[in-house]
């Protein structure tokens, strides 16, 4: 079985990175990832990535929070601790809705926010204890790194190397994984 190879191109500036990304993408290659020292706006579009669906996860986690809050309040006010306060029935939406809305809203926001954070960390592989996947530590300082795998593109490392060398690459290496 052939080893999976990564062609790693290091760039010094984002102005040099963008034309290289566009050139490599137009050649039909898929990126494994691009590492930058700070967020680069428009890079996801240049890479051809689709929009994120974290908003869908946030909505689902919010609905779980609303359902949990309503279920908990129903259980507390009807089974666990039924009280007759001010002559009102225990759990009627018409009379008591204003009292229930803040609890439902806050718990929906709580579950939505925490669920999105956990989903983001899990999806990106950055939960505590997960191994780091940075190919070059200089990306946390001042370098931009483009990483392309031969496995996803079904080409040889030499073909990828030739295509990236045609750009203004600062440093190029091939790594086996």
C-alpha positions as CSV (number, residue, x, y, z in Angstrom):
1,X,0.0,0.0,0.0
2,X,1.4,3.4,-1.0
3,X,1.9,6.0,1.7
4,X,-0.3,9.0,1.7
5,X,1.8,12.0,0.8
6,X,1.2,15.7,1.7
7,X,2.6,18.4,-0.5
8,X,3.1,21.4,1.9
9,X,3.8,24.8,0.4
10,X,4.8,27.7,2.7
11,X,4.0,31.3,1.7
12,X,5.2,34.5,3.3
13,X,2.2,36.8,2.5
14,X,-1.6,36.4,2.0
15,X,-1.2,38.5,-1.2
16,X,0.9,35.6,-2.6
17,X,-1.3,32.9,-1.1
18,X,-4.5,33.9,-2.9
19,X,-3.2,33.7,-6.5
20,X,-1.6,30.3,-5.6
21,X,-4.8,29.0,-4.1
22,X,-6.7,30.1,-7.2
23,X,-4.2,28.6,-9.6
24,X,-4.1,25.2,-7.8
25,X,-7.9,25.1,-7.5
26,X,-8.3,25.9,-11.2
27,X,-6.0,23.0,-12.0
28,X,-8.6,20.8,-10.3
29,X,-6.8,19.9,-7.0
30,X,-8.5,19.6,-3.7
31,X,-7.0,21.2,-0.6
32,X,-6.5,19.2,2.6
33,X,-6.3,22.4,4.6
34,X,-4.7,25.9,4.6
35,X,-3.1,27.2,7.8
36,X,-2.8,30.9,8.5
37,X,-1.6,32.9,11.5
38,X,-4.8,35.0,11.4
39,X,-8.2,34.8,9.8
40,X,-8.0,35.5,6.1
41,X,-11.3,36.8,4.7
42,X,-12.4,35.2,1.4
43,X,-10.0,32.3,1.7
44,X,-12.9,29.8,2.1
45,X,-14.5,31.0,-1.1
46,X,-11.1,30.8,-2.9
47,X,-10.7,27.2,-1.7
48,X,-14.1,26.3,-3.0
49,X,-15.5,25.4,0.5
50,X,-19.3,25.4,1.0
51,X,-20.9,27.5,3.7
52,X,-21.0,26.2,7.2
53,X,-24.1,24.5,8.6
54,X,-23.3,25.4,12.3
55,X,-26.5,27.5,12.3
56,X,-28.6,24.4,11.8
57,X,-26.8,22.7,14.8
58,X,-27.5,25.9,16.8
59,X,-31.2,25.7,15.9
60,X,-31.4,22.1,16.8
61,X,-29.6,22.6,20.2
62,X,-31.9,25.6,20.9
63,X,-35.0,23.4,20.2
64,X,-33.6,20.8,22.5
65,X,-33.2,23.5,25.2
66,X,-36.8,24.7,24.7
67,X,-38.2,21.2,24.9
68,X,-36.1,20.4,28.0
69,X,-37.3,23.6,29.7
70,X,-40.9,23.0,28.9
71,X,-40.7,19.4,30.0
72,X,-39.0,20.3,33.2
73,X,-41.4,23.0,34.1
74,X,-44.4,20.8,33.3
75,X,-43.0,18.1,35.6
76,X,-42.2,20.5,38.4
77,X,-45.5,22.3,38.4
78,X,-47.7,19.3,37.9
79,X,-46.0,16.3,39.5
80,X,-43.0,17.2,41.7
81,X,-44.1,20.4,43.5
82,X,-47.7,21.3,42.6
83,X,-48.6,24.7,44.3
84,X,-51.6,26.8,44.0
85,X,-50.2,30.3,43.9
86,X,-52.5,33.3,43.8
87,X,-55.5,31.1,42.9
88,X,-54.0,30.1,39.5
89,X,-53.9,26.6,38.3
90,X,-50.5,24.9,38.3
91,X,-49.6,24.8,34.6
92,X,-51.9,26.6,32.2
93,X,-50.3,28.5,29.4
94,X,-52.9,31.1,29.1
95,X,-52.5,32.5,32.6
96,X,-48.8,31.6,33.2
97,X,-47.1,32.1,29.8
98,X,-45.3,35.3,30.8
99,X,-43.7,33.5,33.7
100,X,-42.5,30.6,31.6
101,X,-41.1,32.5,28.6
102,X,-37.9,33.8,30.3
103,X,-36.9,30.3,31.5
104,X,-37.5,28.8,28.1
105,X,-35.6,31.6,26.3
106,X,-32.6,31.4,28.6
107,X,-32.3,27.7,28.5
108,X,-32.7,27.6,24.7
109,X,-29.8,30.2,24.4
110,X,-27.7,28.2,27.0
111,X,-28.2,24.9,25.1
112,X,-27.7,26.5,21.7
113,X,-24.5,28.3,22.6
114,X,-22.9,25.4,24.4
115,X,-24.0,22.9,21.8
116,X,-22.5,25.0,19.0
117,X,-19.2,25.4,20.8
118,X,-18.9,21.6,21.4
119,X,-20.0,20.9,17.8
120,X,-17.4,23.4,16.4
121,X,-14.6,21.9,18.6
122,X,-15.5,18.3,17.7
123,X,-15.9,19.0,14.0
124,X,-12.5,20.8,13.8
125,X,-10.8,18.2,16.0
126,X,-9.7,20.8,18.5
127,X,-11.3,19.3,21.7
128,X,-8.8,19.1,24.6
129,X,-6.8,16.0,24.4
130,X,-7.0,15.7,20.6
131,X,-3.6,15.7,18.8
132,X,-2.6,18.8,17.0
133,X,-2.5,18.6,13.2
134,X,-0.4,21.7,12.3
135,X,2.2,20.8,9.6
136,X,4.4,23.8,10.3
137,X,4.6,25.6,13.6
138,X,5.5,28.9,11.8
139,X,1.8,29.2,10.9
140,X,1.1,30.4,14.4
141,X,3.6,33.3,13.9
142,X,3.9,34.7,10.3
143,X,3.7,32.0,7.6
144,X,0.8,30.7,5.5
145,X,0.8,27.0,4.7
146,X,-1.1,25.2,1.9
147,X,-1.4,21.4,2.4
148,X,-2.6,19.2,-0.4
149,X,-2.8,15.4,-0.2
150,X,-2.1,13.0,-3.1
151,X,-4.8,10.6,-1.9
152,X,-7.7,13.0,-2.4
153,X,-6.4,14.1,-5.9
154,X,-5.2,10.8,-7.2
155,X,-1.9,12.2,-8.6
156,X,1.7,11.9,-7.8
157,X,3.5,14.1,-5.4
158,X,5.8,15.3,-8.2
159,X,2.8,16.6,-10.2
160,X,1.5,18.5,-7.3
161,X,5.0,19.8,-6.5
162,X,5.4,21.1,-10.1
163,X,2.1,22.9,-10.0
164,X,2.9,24.6,-6.6
165,X,6.4,25.5,-7.7
166,X,4.8,27.5,-10.6
167,X,3.4,29.9,-7.9
168,X,5.4,32.3,-5.7
169,X,6.0,29.6,-3.0
170,X,8.5,30.4,-0.3
171,X,9.3,26.8,0.7
172,X,8.0,23.4,-0.5
173,X,8.2,20.0,1.1
174,X,6.6,16.6,0.7
175,X,5.7,14.7,3.9
176,X,4.7,11.0,4.2
177,X,1.8,10.1,6.5
